[in-house]
């Protein structure tokens, strides 16, 4: 198969969100199975300033691989670049995240070009899932969790198959001998929606513990100043910039904190932590209960700071309970159906099934 992943958001290494890392892992796994992959993404500000110093002859620029292992086209306006890519590269199928207006326009362009589309539903924000499409033989959807699938069934009466995010162990999994040495309480993406206020309040209440926050999304210089000033005032908090190899972070981590008020549809940091036998304390919200499972503690998001302190004290103060939870975390994250091989094979089957349905309906191209 020839598979195009297309999105308006910047790709690695400019942006390191769950969508980008999942696409990266899927692309590499598909190529290892003999399929062809191309990624089309938007341009972040740093690359835009470099690439667009001179007018582009094309609508997009295919940049050097930079170690990614697959061709990546970065476009100032991916919607404008997409028609040329569909005509020139001729993918068998396009895999797109369900998103807002720009992403919806990309879906329409693929359908008009008679390229089958698989929409990856990775959030349940009504501004995004509201860009829903009528049934079409060329269009199908997959959900990234049981929670996401249930929400789509509630909102639209559809029951998509579930494909958990694929996580490349090479980017996050420590050698067994390296596990269990960290002493930090880790928060990924120190933003309001991810619970940074609870993170700081816990750090203030437990000055004997070490806390670490790692940036993920692009943040404003003003917000970075706020974070660093609060960390400096507390003395037991460190703020770290975006990092590609998360193993450097997990070596230092004893617990992962996920006090998100946002309805997470998976929680990649939880799975990455558990692959390293690191327990998680998370909000009892969205998909986090199914992602964390027995490998951590769940806390109500609307009952103040005390339940978070109780969970933190239990996992930092009871060595036996910590070890049992760490063991359960590793077992939960390494279930067979969550393996790279199982998720990759499931994805290939979903792609092939959709192509077969599109062909049966008299649309779409033959694909190997």
VENJO-V369304 format. One record per residue. SS is DSSP state (~ for helix, > for strand, _ for the rest). PHI is phi as a letter, one per 20 degrees, with the letter a starting at -180 (999 if undefined). OMEGA is omega in degrees with one decimal (* if undefined). Layout:
ss-><SS SS>
phi-><PHI PHI>
omega-><OMEGA OMEGA>
This chain:
ss-><_ > > > > > > > > > _ _ _ _ _ _ _ ~ ~ ~ ~ ~ ~ ~ ~ ~ ~ ~ ~ ~ ~ ~ _ _ _ > > > > > > > _ _ ~ ~ ~ ~ ~ ~ ~ _ _ _ _ _ _ _ _ _ > > > _ _ _ _ _ _ _ > > > > > _ _ ~ ~ ~ ~ ~ ~ ~ ~ ~ ~ ~ ~ _ _ _ > > > > > _ _ _ ~ ~ ~ ~ ~ ~ ~ ~ ~ ~ ~ ~ _ _ _ > > > > > > _ _ _ _ ~ ~ ~ ~ _ _ _ _ _ _ _ _ _ > > > > > _ _ ~ ~ ~ ~ ~ ~ ~ ~ ~ ~ ~ _ _ _ _ > > _ _ _ _ _ _ ~ ~ ~ _ _ _ _ ~ ~ ~ _ _ _ _ _ > > > > > _ _ _ _ _ _ _ ~ ~ ~ ~ ~ ~ ~ ~ ~ ~ _ _ _ _ > > > > > _ _ _ _ _ _ ~ ~ ~ ~ ~ ~ ~ ~ ~ ~ ~ ~ ~ ~ _ _ > > > > _ _ _ _ _ _ ~ ~ ~ ~ _ _ > > > > > > _ _ _ _ _ _ _ _ _ ~ ~ ~ ~ ~ ~ ~ ~ _ _ _ > > > > > _ _ _ _ ~ ~ ~ ~ ~ _ _ _ > > > > _ _ _ _ _ _ ~ ~ ~ ~ ~ ~ ~ ~ ~ ~ ~ ~ _ ~ ~ ~ ~ ~ ~ ~ ~ ~ ~ ~ ~ ~ ~ ~ _ _ ~ ~ ~ _ ~ ~ ~ ~ ~ ~ ~ ~ ~ ~ ~ ~ ~ ~ ~ ~ ~ ~ ~ ~ ~ _ _ _ _ _ _ _ _>
phi-><999 d d d e c b e e f d g e f c c f f f f f f f g f f g f f f f f e n e e c c d d c e d f g f f f f e f e f d g f f d f b c e e g f l n f n b f c d d c f c g f f f f g f f f f e e l f f b d d c f f b e f f f f f f f f f f f f e m d g c d e e e c b c f f f e f f e e c f f b g e d b c c d e a f g f f f f f f f f c m d c f f d c f g e d f g f e b e e f g f e f n d f c e e d c e m f c f f e n f f f g f f f f f f c f f e d c c d d f c f f c f g f f f f g f f f f f f f f n d c d d d f g c f e f f f e f f e d d c d d c e f e f f f e b o g f f f f f f f d l d f c d c f e b m e g g f f f l e e r c d c f e d c m e g f f f f f f f f e e d c f f f f f f f f f f f f f f f d g g f d f g f f f f f f f f f f f f f f f f f f f f e n c n d f b e>
omega-><173.3 -168.2 176.8 169.4 -175.2 179.9 177.4 -178.0 176.0 -178.1 176.0 -2.1 -178.9 -177.0 -171.2 179.0 -178.2 179.0 -175.9 -178.3 176.8 176.7 179.1 -178.9 178.2 -179.5 -179.6 -179.8 179.1 178.3 177.9 177.8 175.2 179.4 177.5 -175.6 170.3 177.0 173.2 -178.0 173.9 177.8 171.2 -175.4 -178.3 -178.9 179.7 -178.2 179.9 -172.6 -172.3 174.1 175.2 -178.9 177.9 175.0 179.6 177.9 -178.2 178.1 173.7 -173.6 174.4 -173.8 179.5 177.9 -179.1 177.1 178.2 179.6 -177.6 176.5 177.7 -176.5 174.5 176.3 -177.4 178.5 179.0 -177.5 -171.0 -178.2 178.7 179.0 178.3 -178.9 -175.0 -177.0 176.4 177.9 173.5 -177.1 176.5 178.3 -174.5 170.7 172.8 -175.2 -176.2 -171.9 -179.3 179.5 177.0 178.1 177.8 176.8 179.7 -179.9 177.3 -179.2 178.4 178.0 179.6 173.4 178.2 -176.0 170.1 178.6 175.8 -179.1 -175.0 170.4 -175.8 173.9 -176.1 176.5 179.1 -178.7 175.8 176.0 -177.8 -175.6 172.9 178.1 -179.3 179.3 -179.7 -170.8 171.8 -177.5 169.9 178.7 -177.0 178.5 175.7 177.0 179.9 -179.8 178.6 -180.0 177.9 177.7 179.1 -174.5 -169.9 179.9 177.8 -177.8 -177.1 171.7 -176.0 173.6 179.2 176.7 177.1 -179.0 180.0 -178.4 -177.8 -177.3 -171.3 -171.3 178.9 168.0 -178.6 -178.1 -177.8 -174.8 172.7 -178.1 -176.2 179.3 -176.0 169.6 -168.2 169.6 174.7 177.4 -177.3 179.7 -178.7 -176.5 179.0 172.7 -177.3 179.3 176.3 177.2 -178.9 179.8 175.5 178.9 178.8 -177.4 -177.4 -175.3 179.7 179.6 178.4 -177.4 -178.0 175.3 -178.4 179.0 176.2 176.3 171.1 -179.5 -178.2 175.8 -179.4 -179.5 178.3 177.3 177.8 -178.4 -177.0 177.7 179.3 178.4 -179.4 179.8 -178.4 177.4 -179.7 -178.6 175.1 175.7 -178.2 177.1 179.3 -178.0 -178.2 -177.1 -175.6 176.6 177.1 179.1 -175.9 173.8 -176.6 -168.0 173.8 179.2 171.0 -179.6 178.9 -179.0 -172.0 171.1 175.5 177.3 178.2 178.3 168.7 -175.1 -174.4 -178.8 178.7 -179.6 178.7 178.6 -177.2 174.0 176.8 179.5 177.0 178.5 -176.0 168.6 -170.7 174.0 175.0 -169.3 177.6 -179.0 -175.1 176.6 179.3 179.6 -178.4 180.0 -179.0 -174.5 179.5 179.6 177.8 -175.7 173.9 -174.9 -170.3 -178.6 175.0 -173.2 -173.1 178.5 177.7 176.9 179.0 178.8 -179.9 -179.8 -178.8 -177.5 177.8 -175.1 -178.0 -174.7 -179.7 179.4 178.8 -177.5 178.4 179.6 177.3 177.8 178.7 178.7 -179.5 179.4 -179.2 -176.4 -176.9 173.9 -174.5 -177.6 176.7 -177.4 177.7 -178.3 -177.0 -178.8 179.0 -179.8 177.7 179.3 179.0 178.8 178.7 178.0 -178.2 178.8 180.0 176.8 179.0 178.4 178.7 179.5 179.8 179.2 178.6 -178.0 179.9 -177.6 171.5 -179.8 178.6 *>
